[in-house]
Amino acid sequence: MSKLPPVSETGAVLVTGASSGIGEEIAREFYRRGYRVILVARRADRLQALAESLGGNARVLPTDLADPADRAGLPDQVAALGLTVDILVNNAGLSNLGPVARSAPADELRLVEVDVAAVVDLCSRFVPAMVARRRGAVLNVASVGAFGPVPWQASYGAAKAFVLSYTEAMREELRGTGVTASTVCPGPVRTGFGEAAGIPDEEAEKMLPRFLWETADAVAKTAVDGLDRGKSVIVPGAPNRAAAMLNRLAPRWALLPMVSRSHPGRQEL
């Protein structure tokens, strides 16, 4: 039995970070399944191009998710479109690379705003109405990095661990309400995300085995299929599921030095 709310005239899927990568492909996947989509990100030009490629069932709401005031305005903007959010996809995220000892406070706090605060904020704003309607779904995007600390990307790994824990707890709270919640935890994916963090795909591919890599469209389909089936935690790709299990079970004293040595952000202090 599908856990996704049925397609309706006023129901929509709100996807953050929809201007590229996994977010764009998740929006396309829901659109292919007949849903209206609301595209949210900072880059209005890219959102508009995506909306035009999708046709009449796509709407664009340019938003800086690092800005609490911008986030607070989203429910009213959605209502002004005559739509309700039946499915919320918190995909927007960013990462910083390098040691905490050389980090820039403003960059670290922006990461927390986008990767953590925006997830909590939007869930708090949209989930209550889903519960009142007795239908809805939340898909929060984390990472295989959520399963253990990530030296040289400490804030990113911790943020994704928060997303995983938060979503699992919320899912249990929502039991019996008609609303479900899932976390998708991708491994390495060929998008512009690594480049923005300072790790071009070409460099990362030298550090990470080829069999771990997934494409954004494959991750999106796996994520939406998993949400539809009511899975709690979705890890695309069998090798990444094995890596996630290892990350969860291996003793930290053995795992962390190995992760640290192989990480492309490693620096001498």
C-alpha positions, 0 to 999 in steps of 0.5 A: 500500500502506498504511503504517499498522499494521492495526487490532488488538485491543490496538493503539492510537493515542496522541494528545497534545493531544487535548482540542481542535483538530487533536488532537481531530480526528486522534483522531476521524479514526483512530476513524472508521477503526476504531482504538482511541484513547488521548487524552492532554492536561491537561484531563481533562473535555474528554478524557472528553467526547470519549471518551464521544462516540467510544464504547468504543474511546477511553481517557483518560490526563490528562497534563501533557506539560510534566512529565517525570514525567508523561510517564515514566508514560505507557508503564505507564499504557498497559500497564495498559489492556492496550494497545500504542501502534502509532501515536504522534501528537505533536500537543500544542503551545503558543506564546508571542507577542512579542519575546525581549527581553520574554519570560518564561523560565518560559513559554519553557521550558514551550514547549520542554518541550511542543513539543520535549522531549515529542516526543523523550521519547515517541518514545524511549519508544514507538518502540523497541517498535514496531521490536521488533514490526516495525510502527508509525507516528509522526505529529509535528505541526509547522507551516509555521513550521518552514520558516523563522524566525518573528520575534515567535514565535521559540521557537515557530518554532524548536521546530517546525523542530526537530520537522521535522528530528528526524522526517525524521532518525528516518524515515530511521533507521527505513527497513526496520523496518516503522515509518514517521514523518511530519511534518504542517505546517499553516498557519493553522487556526481552533482555540483555539490562536491565542487561547491564544497571544494572537492571536485568529483574528479578528485573525490573519485580518486579517494572513493571506489567507483562502485560507491558512486550513484547518479542523481536520478537513480538516487531520486527514484530510490528515495521516492520509491522508499518513501512510497513504501514507507521505509524509514531510512533509505540508502541508495546502492548496495555498496553504500548500504554496506558502508553505512552498516560498517559506519554504524557498527565499527568501533570509532577508535578504528574507523575515524583514523581510516576516514581521516587518512583517506579524506580529500580535505585532510590538512596538516595543522 
